[in-house]
Amino acid sequence: MTPHYDPMIAKVIAHADTRAAACDRAATALAGFAIEWLRTNRDFLIACLSHPAFRAGDVHTGFIDAHLPALTARG
């Protein structure tokens, strides 16, 4: 980690009538970002938003460890 920039370069907030619709909106927004010169976790975040357990609200402190292979698979 370098002290020369803030690692949180942006925040995306999505609102919709359902959790699934909000996940879709957030994933679409993230997929539309053009980010250059920086490594990001954008694809990981999209994978989280698309995961059935996350969409169902089955999120806990062990969520990433429990689903890491699916969240980091390259498609």
Backbone as CSV, one residue per row, in Angstrom:
resi,resn,N_x,N_y,N_z,CA_x,CA_y,CA_z,C_x,C_y,C_z
1,MET,0.862,-1.180,0.000,0.000,0.000,0.000,0.897,1.227,0.000
2,THR,0.532,2.163,-0.787,1.292,3.405,-0.852,0.502,4.539,-0.203
3,PRO,1.168,5.477,0.422,0.454,6.602,1.033,0.127,7.713,0.033
4,HIS,0.431,7.488,-1.251,0.296,8.545,-2.243,-1.092,8.651,-2.877
5,TYR,-1.966,7.758,-2.564,-3.345,7.876,-3.049,-4.276,7.121,-2.117
6,ASP,-5.512,7.504,-2.160,-6.536,6.854,-1.351,-6.991,5.596,-2.089
7,PRO,-6.897,4.400,-1.484,-7.291,3.195,-2.198,-8.780,3.149,-2.542
8,MET,-9.603,3.939,-1.874,-11.004,3.992,-2.263,-11.161,5.155,-3.237
9,ILE,-11.097,4.823,-4.522,-11.151,5.871,-5.530,-12.576,6.249,-5.892
10,ALA,-13.525,5.411,-5.506,-14.918,5.717,-5.827,-15.836,4.886,-4.943
11,LYS,-17.051,5.335,-4.836,-18.079,4.579,-4.134,-19.285,4.526,-5.059
12,VAL,-19.869,3.361,-5.174,-21.049,3.177,-6.011,-22.201,2.791,-5.095
13,ILE,-23.287,3.505,-5.206,-24.483,3.207,-4.434,-25.617,2.987,-5.423
14,ALA,-26.311,1.875,-5.277,-27.435,1.578,-6.169,-28.681,1.338,-5.326
15,HIS,-29.788,1.828,-5.817,-31.065,1.663,-5.123,-32.085,1.128,-6.112
16,ALA,-32.924,0.225,-5.641,-33.992,-0.328,-6.480,-35.051,-0.920,-5.561
17,ASP,-36.120,-1.383,-6.152,-37.220,-1.955,-5.365,-36.848,-3.277,-4.702
18,THR,-35.916,-4.015,-5.288,-35.495,-5.295,-4.716,-33.976,-5.338,-4.609
19,ARG,-33.488,-6.228,-3.765,-32.045,-6.399,-3.624,-31.437,-6.833,-4.949
20,ALA,-32.082,-7.779,-5.636,-31.555,-8.269,-6.910,-31.458,-7.146,-7.936
21,ALA,-32.454,-6.308,-8.004,-32.424,-5.191,-8.957,-31.330,-4.190,-8.597
22,ALA,-31.134,-3.945,-7.312,-30.058,-3.044,-6.884,-28.690,-3.657,-7.220
23,CYS,-28.548,-4.968,-7.032,-27.306,-5.644,-7.409,-27.068,-5.506,-8.907
24,ASP,-28.105,-5.689,-9.703,-27.977,-5.538,-11.156,-27.531,-4.124,-11.521
25,ARG,-28.127,-3.136,-10.902,-27.762,-1.741,-11.193,-26.314,-1.458,-10.814
26,ALA,-25.903,-1.938,-9.652,-24.530,-1.704,-9.209,-23.534,-2.427,-10.118
27,ALA,-23.838,-3.667,-10.484,-22.944,-4.428,-11.363,-22.842,-3.770,-12.735
28,THR,-23.958,-3.293,-13.256,-23.952,-2.605,-14.547,-23.125,-1.328,-14.476
29,ALA,-23.280,-0.588,-13.400,-22.494,0.641,-13.230,-21.001,0.324,-13.169
30,LEU,-20.630,-0.686,-12.388,-19.221,-1.058,-12.282,-18.663,-1.525,-13.622
31,ALA,-19.441,-2.319,-14.344,-18.981,-2.832,-15.641,-18.770,-1.699,-16.646
32,GLY,-19.483,-0.595,-16.475,-19.376,0.523,-17.395,-18.232,1.475,-17.108
33,PHE,-17.558,1.298,-15.986,-16.453,2.191,-15.640,-15.243,1.916,-16.524
34,ALA,-14.617,2.965,-16.986,-13.345,2.849,-17.694,-12.252,3.259,-16.714
35,ILE,-11.479,2.297,-16.277,-10.431,2.556,-15.290,-9.102,2.172,-15.923
36,GLU,-8.196,3.100,-15.966,-6.895,2.843,-16.576,-5.789,3.103,-15.567
37,TRP,-4.674,2.421,-15.755,-3.442,2.617,-14.998,-3.482,2.087,-13.573
38,LEU,-4.607,1.653,-13.105,-4.706,1.144,-11.735,-5.256,-0.274,-11.745
39,ARG,-4.727,-1.104,-10.861,-5.356,-2.399,-10.629,-6.548,-2.157,-9.722
40,THR,-7.659,-2.793,-10.019,-8.861,-2.621,-9.196,-9.444,-3.988,-8.841
41,ASN,-10.418,-3.961,-7.976,-11.163,-5.172,-7.644,-12.555,-5.134,-8.288
42,ARG,-12.693,-4.368,-9.362,-13.995,-4.213,-10.024,-14.597,-5.563,-10.404
43,ASP,-13.838,-6.447,-11.044,-14.386,-7.733,-11.470,-14.798,-8.585,-10.267
44,PHE,-14.033,-8.497,-9.198,-14.384,-9.212,-7.968,-15.706,-8.688,-7.404
45,LEU,-15.881,-7.371,-7.399,-17.122,-6.780,-6.895,-18.314,-7.185,-7.749
46,ILE,-18.124,-7.206,-9.065,-19.204,-7.640,-9.958,-19.545,-9.101,-9.686
47,ALA,-18.527,-9.932,-9.462,-18.766,-11.340,-9.135,-19.547,-11.469,-7.830
48,CYS,-19.210,-10.663,-6.842,-19.956,-10.678,-5.570,-21.415,-10.294,-5.808
49,LEU,-21.623,-9.220,-6.538,-22.988,-8.746,-6.799,-23.803,-9.745,-7.604
50,SER,-23.132,-10.592,-8.375,-23.815,-11.571,-9.221,-23.998,-12.923,-8.539
51,HIS,-23.343,-13.127,-7.417,-23.396,-14.427,-6.747,-24.790,-14.651,-6.143
52,PRO,-25.367,-15.832,-6.361,-26.721,-16.104,-5.846,-26.865,-15.900,-4.336
53,ALA,-25.867,-16.289,-3.565,-25.969,-16.131,-2.109,-25.978,-14.651,-1.726
54,PHE,-25.150,-13.849,-2.371,-25.124,-12.415,-2.083,-26.458,-11.783,-2.467
55,ARG,-26.964,-12.154,-3.632,-28.236,-11.601,-4.107,-29.391,-11.973,-3.187
56,ALA,-29.272,-13.129,-2.535,-30.312,-13.583,-1.610,-30.156,-12.968,-0.220
57,GLY,-29.066,-12.234,-0.014,-28.834,-11.616,1.289,-28.136,-12.531,2.269
58,ASP,-27.628,-13.660,1.791,-26.929,-14.618,2.647,-25.462,-14.208,2.748
59,VAL,-25.227,-13.080,3.413,-23.893,-12.505,3.524,-23.480,-12.509,4.992
60,HIS,-22.245,-12.904,5.237,-21.716,-12.987,6.591,-20.215,-12.748,6.521
61,THR,-19.559,-12.712,7.646,-18.132,-12.390,7.661,-17.286,-13.447,6.949
62,GLY,-17.806,-14.629,6.755,-17.080,-15.675,6.042,-17.484,-15.818,4.593
63,PHE,-18.292,-14.872,4.086,-18.824,-14.979,2.714,-17.713,-15.123,1.685
64,ILE,-16.714,-14.268,1.729,-15.660,-14.303,0.713,-14.893,-15.620,0.790
65,ASP,-14.490,-16.026,1.980,-13.772,-17.298,2.112,-14.620,-18.468,1.621
66,ALA,-15.892,-18.454,1.925,-16.776,-19.554,1.542,-16.989,-19.642,0.037
67,HIS,-16.878,-18.519,-0.651,-17.193,-18.486,-2.086,-16.025,-18.024,-2.954
68,LEU,-14.827,-18.006,-2.395,-13.674,-17.449,-3.098,-13.445,-18.039,-4.494
69,PRO,-13.510,-19.355,-4.681,-13.284,-19.879,-6.040,-14.248,-19.287,-7.072
70,ALA,-15.507,-19.179,-6.718,-16.493,-18.617,-7.652,-16.273,-17.129,-7.858
71,LEU,-15.842,-16.430,-6.818,-15.673,-14.977,-6.909,-14.416,-14.572,-7.673
72,THR,-13.463,-15.482,-7.768,-12.210,-15.151,-8.446,-12.029,-15.895,-9.763
73,ALA,-13.034,-16.676,-10.171,-12.951,-17.404,-11.454,-12.954,-16.406,-12.605
74,ARG,-12.149,-16.666,-13.550,-12.103,-15.795,-14.743,-12.972,-16.404,-15.807
75,GLY,-13.883,-15.574,-16.332,-14.839,-16.120,-17.295,-14.671,-15.675,-18.681
